[in-house]
Amino acid sequence: MDIEQTLETLKRQESALIFSHFDADLAWQIGARIRELAVSRRQIVAIEIGLTGQDLFYYAMPGTAPDHKEWLRRKRNTVSRYHKSSYRVGLELGRQQTTLTEKTGLSLCDYATHGGCVPIVLKGAADGCNIVVGTIAVSGLPERADHELAIEAISAVIGVDYQSIALAQ
């Protein structure tokens, strides 16, 4: 799959995974599903889910390091700023042959354009505008795998056919 096809799939994922509501119970279900998938695959990850300004779920599997929490924070900052997945931001910058620091001056100490964090988007009200209210982040695997683990778990919890939006192997 080339970069253009990957970017189109990432946009489809973001369009398909719109929430009608989001609360602590839903965060717990998604976080538990990410953990369950990781355990079943013998993967070691850290997971963070939160609304803007409010942590709802955090879990660091045995074998993770404190640095995983920093990766989660930096990926979250990127998604919170750009309202699209951290993987998409990184690929778009790569397509432009630049980096976040070169393009915007943002510090890599605070932002990461590696895959693994996706926006929590609520379906808009009467005006039809959707709104980003938080993030779901995974760290510990290669960036594409971090991203897809989050997408697969979200899809399972909200009833979206994951295979129809999965990145090609």
Backbone bond lengths (Angstrom), bond angles and torsions (degrees), N, CA, C in turn:
res aa  C-N    CA-C-N  psi(-1)  N-CA   C-N-CA  omega(-1)  CA-C   N-CA-C  phi
1 M - - - 1.455 - - 1.533 107.28 -
2 D 1.326 116.78 124.99 1.454 119.21 179.89 1.532 110.49 -81.47
3 I 1.304 115.96 173.34 1.468 121.01 -173.80 1.533 111.76 -62.05
4 E 1.329 117.68 -37.78 1.471 119.84 -179.61 1.523 111.05 -65.97
5 Q 1.318 117.17 -41.90 1.465 120.83 177.89 1.526 110.34 -65.77
6 T 1.322 116.29 -40.82 1.463 120.39 178.59 1.519 110.23 -62.05
7 L 1.320 117.41 -45.29 1.463 120.75 179.14 1.526 111.46 -62.29
8 E 1.318 117.78 -39.63 1.466 120.43 177.55 1.525 110.90 -63.96
9 T 1.327 117.14 -40.00 1.462 120.33 177.74 1.527 110.38 -65.90
10 L 1.318 117.47 -40.78 1.469 120.31 178.42 1.528 110.74 -61.49
11 K 1.317 117.04 -40.16 1.470 120.56 177.33 1.532 110.45 -65.37
12 R 1.333 117.00 -39.98 1.472 120.51 177.02 1.523 110.84 -62.80
13 Q 1.327 116.72 -40.67 1.459 120.15 177.74 1.527 110.21 -59.82
14 E 1.309 115.99 -48.15 1.463 120.13 -178.25 1.527 111.23 -62.67
15 S 1.323 117.37 -35.01 1.468 120.76 178.58 1.526 111.82 -73.39
16 A 1.318 116.86 -32.22 1.467 121.04 -176.88 1.528 112.93 -80.39
17 L 1.321 116.96 -27.80 1.461 120.51 -173.01 1.526 111.36 -100.93
18 I 1.313 114.79 62.39 1.466 123.05 177.81 1.525 107.75 -101.97
19 F 1.316 116.20 131.51 1.462 121.70 -177.91 1.524 110.81 -94.97
20 S 1.332 116.63 143.12 1.460 120.68 173.45 1.532 109.65 -81.61
21 H 1.319 116.56 -25.81 1.465 123.51 175.47 1.523 107.20 -156.33
22 F 1.306 117.06 164.32 1.465 120.67 174.95 1.515 107.56 -149.68
23 D 1.323 115.74 129.06 1.457 120.93 179.82 1.525 109.76 -146.05
24 A 1.326 116.50 -177.24 1.463 121.89 -177.23 1.525 112.03 -61.43
25 D 1.329 117.50 -36.71 1.464 120.14 179.37 1.526 111.32 -64.53
26 L 1.310 116.65 -42.23 1.462 120.37 178.54 1.529 110.58 -67.41
27 A 1.317 116.83 -39.44 1.466 120.63 176.16 1.529 109.85 -59.31
28 W 1.315 116.46 -43.84 1.466 120.98 179.73 1.538 110.14 -61.73
29 Q 1.324 116.92 -45.59 1.468 120.35 -179.29 1.532 111.37 -60.83
30 I 1.317 116.64 -44.28 1.468 120.62 -179.41 1.518 110.34 -68.41
31 G 1.330 117.23 -45.47 1.459 120.00 178.57 1.516 112.27 -60.50
32 A 1.324 116.45 -43.37 1.468 120.77 178.68 1.528 110.74 -64.51
33 R 1.333 117.14 -36.93 1.471 120.76 179.17 1.525 110.34 -68.29
34 I 1.334 118.15 -41.03 1.469 120.42 176.09 1.523 109.39 -59.45
35 R 1.338 116.57 -46.71 1.461 120.98 179.62 1.521 111.12 -60.22
36 E 1.317 116.52 -45.88 1.465 122.06 -179.47 1.529 111.03 -59.14
37 L 1.326 117.25 -46.17 1.458 120.84 178.02 1.529 111.07 -62.52
38 A 1.320 116.76 -44.21 1.467 120.57 -179.72 1.531 110.97 -62.93
39 V 1.320 117.25 -45.81 1.470 120.63 179.74 1.526 110.13 -60.62
40 S 1.327 116.71 -44.56 1.470 120.07 -178.06 1.532 112.10 -63.87
41 R 1.321 116.82 -23.11 1.471 121.79 -179.37 1.523 112.49 -104.05
42 R 1.323 115.47 5.11 1.480 121.94 -178.78 1.526 111.54 57.55
43 Q 1.326 114.77 41.71 1.456 121.60 176.96 1.527 108.32 -102.38
44 I 1.308 116.50 152.04 1.455 121.80 -179.63 1.523 107.89 -117.97
45 V 1.338 116.09 116.68 1.468 120.65 -176.52 1.523 110.99 -139.94
46 A 1.315 114.06 162.04 1.465 122.91 167.38 1.525 106.27 -111.33
47 I 1.324 115.94 145.01 1.463 121.89 -174.55 1.519 108.83 -129.94
48 E 1.320 116.57 136.46 1.464 121.56 176.91 1.522 108.77 -138.91
49 I 1.324 115.87 129.64 1.465 121.14 177.08 1.518 107.78 -132.64
50 G 1.312 116.21 131.62 1.452 118.19 179.25 1.505 113.38 -160.58
51 L 1.315 113.30 156.00 1.449 120.90 169.44 1.520 106.47 -87.80
52 T 1.296 118.25 161.30 1.451 120.74 -179.30 1.527 109.46 -54.77
53 G 1.318 115.55 116.66 1.461 121.02 178.50 1.517 115.80 82.77
54 Q 1.341 118.33 3.29 1.464 120.07 -178.28 1.524 110.22 -142.83
55 D 1.333 116.27 115.19 1.460 120.99 175.76 1.520 108.94 -76.37
56 L 1.339 116.32 132.15 1.463 121.08 179.89 1.516 112.91 -113.81
57 F 1.335 117.49 -29.72 1.458 120.98 -177.00 1.514 108.67 -151.81
58 Y 1.335 116.28 133.12 1.463 121.00 172.18 1.515 107.65 -146.66
59 Y 1.323 115.45 133.90 1.451 120.49 176.77 1.516 108.52 -149.23
60 A 1.332 115.62 128.79 1.458 121.64 175.27 1.525 107.22 -116.11
61 M 1.313 116.27 114.75 1.451 121.07 -178.05 1.529 109.84 -68.09
62 P 1.323 117.10 151.41 1.465 119.43 173.81 1.532 109.06 -54.39
63 G 1.322 115.60 132.46 1.458 120.89 -178.07 1.517 113.17 105.26
64 T 1.349 117.24 -12.58 1.461 118.81 174.70 1.529 108.51 -79.61
65 A 1.306 115.30 166.76 1.463 121.76 -179.91 1.525 109.25 -120.55
66 P 1.329 117.97 162.24 1.460 119.92 176.99 1.534 112.84 -55.34
67 D 1.316 117.57 -27.35 1.459 120.64 -179.78 1.530 112.18 -63.25
68 H 1.330 118.04 -26.12 1.461 119.90 178.04 1.524 111.05 -61.37
69 K 1.320 117.43 -37.35 1.464 120.43 178.12 1.528 110.53 -63.23
70 E 1.318 116.87 -37.03 1.470 120.51 176.64 1.526 111.46 -65.86
71 W 1.326 117.00 -40.97 1.464 120.31 176.52 1.518 110.23 -61.49
72 L 1.337 117.24 -42.71 1.465 120.57 177.87 1.529 110.67 -59.45
73 R 1.313 116.37 -45.54 1.473 121.29 -179.14 1.528 110.76 -61.23
74 R 1.316 116.67 -46.30 1.460 120.78 -177.21 1.537 111.61 -67.31
75 K 1.342 116.73 -39.57 1.468 119.91 176.28 1.527 109.84 -65.46
76 R 1.343 116.67 -43.08 1.477 121.10 178.70 1.514 110.58 -58.55
77 N 1.323 117.75 -43.59 1.466 120.84 179.35 1.529 111.61 -59.01
78 T 1.328 116.12 -39.66 1.462 120.49 179.86 1.526 110.68 -64.87
79 V 1.330 116.73 -47.69 1.464 120.38 -179.15 1.524 110.49 -66.06
80 S 1.314 117.33 -40.03 1.466 120.48 179.22 1.528 111.72 -62.89
81 R 1.311 116.52 -32.81 1.463 120.30 -179.20 1.528 112.86 -80.81
82 Y 1.343 116.98 -38.79 1.468 120.50 -172.14 1.531 114.43 -106.37
83 H 1.320 117.89 -7.77 1.473 122.72 177.11 1.523 112.97 56.58
84 K 1.309 117.06 35.20 1.457 123.44 172.63 1.521 107.54 -149.66
85 S 1.320 116.36 165.07 1.461 119.08 -175.02 1.529 111.30 -60.13
86 S 1.324 114.78 149.11 1.464 119.96 178.07 1.527 110.40 -63.01
87 Y 1.312 117.64 -32.66 1.465 121.55 177.74 1.531 110.13 -64.98
88 R 1.316 116.49 -44.22 1.470 120.71 178.59 1.520 111.10 -63.06
89 V 1.322 117.55 -43.67 1.465 120.73 178.85 1.530 109.58 -58.37
90 G 1.335 116.55 -46.44 1.461 120.41 -179.71 1.512 113.22 -62.79
91 L 1.331 117.08 -43.07 1.470 119.96 179.41 1.523 111.76 -67.46
92 E 1.326 117.09 -39.01 1.471 119.45 177.89 1.529 110.64 -63.34
93 L 1.315 117.26 -40.33 1.471 120.23 177.23 1.524 110.53 -66.65
94 G 1.326 116.88 -40.43 1.463 120.95 178.19 1.522 111.59 -62.08
95 R 1.329 116.38 -40.12 1.463 121.12 177.80 1.529 110.01 -61.94
96 Q 1.327 116.52 -33.51 1.465 121.70 178.79 1.531 111.92 -85.49
97 Q 1.318 115.99 -0.49 1.470 122.97 -178.65 1.520 111.97 55.12
98 T 1.335 114.23 48.01 1.460 120.08 177.71 1.526 108.58 -143.82
99 T 1.296 115.62 177.73 1.459 121.77 176.74 1.522 108.65 -123.18
100 L 1.309 115.68 167.73 1.456 120.46 178.43 1.530 110.44 -61.59
101 T 1.311 116.67 -40.85 1.464 120.11 179.65 1.524 111.11 -65.68
102 E 1.341 117.09 -45.25 1.467 120.12 179.37 1.520 111.93 -62.91
103 K 1.329 116.36 -41.15 1.463 120.40 -174.85 1.519 113.19 -78.69
104 T 1.344 117.03 -38.13 1.468 119.70 -171.60 1.519 114.67 -123.21
105 G 1.324 117.01 -13.87 1.457 120.38 -176.72 1.525 113.35 82.99
106 L 1.330 117.71 2.38 1.466 120.19 179.74 1.525 109.98 -69.63
107 S 1.309 116.10 143.46 1.455 122.24 -176.02 1.524 112.40 -82.06
108 L 1.317 115.78 137.76 1.456 120.61 175.30 1.530 111.55 -69.31
109 C 1.319 116.39 -11.31 1.465 119.76 173.62 1.527 110.97 -69.60
110 D 1.330 117.00 -23.28 1.461 121.34 -176.13 1.524 114.59 -118.65
111 Y 1.315 118.31 -11.84 1.464 121.66 -177.01 1.525 109.98 -135.12
112 A 1.338 115.49 141.68 1.466 121.20 175.45 1.523 108.31 -133.49
113 T 1.317 115.74 131.43 1.461 120.50 179.89 1.524 110.17 -104.37
114 H 1.304 116.56 36.69 1.454 123.23 176.46 1.523 108.28 -99.22
115 G 1.291 117.19 148.89 1.451 121.75 -178.26 1.513 113.30 -63.21
116 G 1.334 114.22 153.12 1.456 119.57 175.06 1.509 114.60 135.95
117 C 1.316 117.85 -8.19 1.465 119.60 179.19 1.526 108.90 -127.24
118 V 1.332 114.86 133.58 1.464 120.70 179.94 1.518 109.71 -128.11
119 P 1.323 116.42 152.21 1.469 119.33 179.90 1.529 112.22 -76.30
120 I 1.317 115.50 147.99 1.462 121.98 168.02 1.523 104.86 -93.84
121 V 1.328 115.48 112.40 1.455 121.08 -175.79 1.524 108.88 -113.25
122 L 1.333 115.98 124.83 1.462 121.59 176.07 1.514 110.07 -94.25
123 K 1.333 114.01 138.91 1.469 120.18 176.17 1.520 108.56 -60.37
124 G 1.315 115.82 135.46 1.459 121.92 -176.99 1.515 113.45 -65.90
125 A 1.275 114.19 161.13 1.468 122.05 177.26 1.522 109.38 -78.16
126 A 1.295 116.83 -147.97 1.466 122.46 -175.87 1.531 112.48 -57.83
127 D 1.330 117.39 -31.64 1.466 119.64 -178.12 1.527 112.55 -76.23
128 G 1.347 117.18 -10.39 1.451 121.01 176.62 1.513 115.45 80.48
129 C 1.313 118.29 -1.27 1.455 121.15 -179.95 1.529 109.66 -82.57
130 N 1.330 116.38 125.38 1.457 120.95 175.59 1.517 108.77 -78.95
131 I 1.341 116.17 157.14 1.454 120.04 -177.42 1.522 110.57 -134.76
132 V 1.328 115.98 134.59 1.462 121.74 175.96 1.524 108.00 -82.77
133 V 1.332 115.15 123.71 1.466 120.00 -175.91 1.522 113.57 -118.35
134 G 1.324 117.80 -3.93 1.457 119.87 -178.59 1.512 111.38 176.59
135 T 1.354 114.57 -164.18 1.457 120.33 -176.30 1.524 111.50 -144.03
136 I 1.332 114.54 156.58 1.458 123.96 172.49 1.522 105.35 -126.14
137 A 1.336 116.42 121.35 1.464 119.66 -173.21 1.526 111.97 -130.92
138 V 1.331 114.38 145.83 1.464 123.39 177.49 1.524 107.35 -132.54
139 S 1.334 116.30 141.02 1.458 120.61 176.35 1.521 109.48 -143.57
140 G 1.315 115.57 139.68 1.459 120.57 176.09 1.519 113.72 142.22
141 L 1.325 116.71 -19.77 1.456 122.53 -178.66 1.527 108.49 -112.01
142 P 1.325 117.80 173.79 1.463 118.39 169.95 1.532 108.93 -56.67
143 E 1.319 117.37 150.07 1.466 121.36 -169.00 1.525 114.84 -55.08
144 R 1.296 118.11 -40.85 1.471 120.78 179.55 1.526 110.18 -64.13
145 A 1.329 116.85 -40.57 1.467 121.40 -179.96 1.528 110.90 -69.19
146 D 1.336 117.85 -40.17 1.473 120.69 173.92 1.528 109.90 -55.67
147 H 1.320 115.59 -49.16 1.463 121.54 -178.48 1.528 111.00 -59.33
148 E 1.317 116.58 -51.66 1.460 120.28 -175.26 1.521 112.53 -67.90
149 L 1.323 118.08 -30.92 1.464 120.43 176.22 1.528 109.80 -61.71
150 A 1.318 116.45 -44.10 1.470 120.26 177.42 1.532 110.54 -63.78
151 I 1.319 117.54 -46.37 1.473 121.85 -178.29 1.528 110.86 -62.34
152 E 1.323 116.88 -43.29 1.467 120.26 -179.65 1.528 111.33 -62.66
153 A 1.326 116.77 -43.44 1.471 120.40 -179.50 1.526 111.56 -67.09
154 I 1.309 117.36 -44.70 1.470 120.65 178.48 1.527 109.54 -59.28
155 S 1.327 116.24 -46.14 1.464 120.88 -179.77 1.521 111.03 -57.07
156 A 1.315 116.95 -45.23 1.468 121.22 -178.66 1.525 111.37 -62.56
157 V 1.318 116.20 -42.07 1.462 119.84 -175.75 1.527 112.09 -72.34
158 I 1.327 117.63 -37.62 1.473 118.42 -176.59 1.528 113.30 -99.24
159 G 1.342 117.05 3.73 1.454 120.18 172.92 1.509 116.08 80.24
160 V 1.328 117.34 34.07 1.465 122.03 175.19 1.528 107.39 -102.55
161 D 1.325 117.56 137.35 1.462 121.66 178.82 1.529 108.91 -68.03
162 Y 1.327 115.90 105.79 1.459 120.82 -177.02 1.527 111.91 -59.08
163 Q 1.322 117.47 -41.44 1.468 120.14 -177.04 1.531 112.28 -60.21
164 S 1.311 117.36 -27.17 1.459 120.14 -179.00 1.531 113.00 -76.10
165 I 1.339 116.67 -15.44 1.469 119.75 -179.20 1.531 112.99 -124.82
166 A 1.328 117.38 1.63 1.469 120.97 -177.44 1.522 111.25 -66.40
167 L 1.332 115.67 147.49 1.454 120.05 172.73 1.525 108.04 -68.03
168 A 1.327 117.10 141.83 1.453 121.13 179.20 1.521 109.72 -64.82
169 Q 1.300 115.42 147.57 1.481 120.60 179.59 1.500 111.44 -72.00
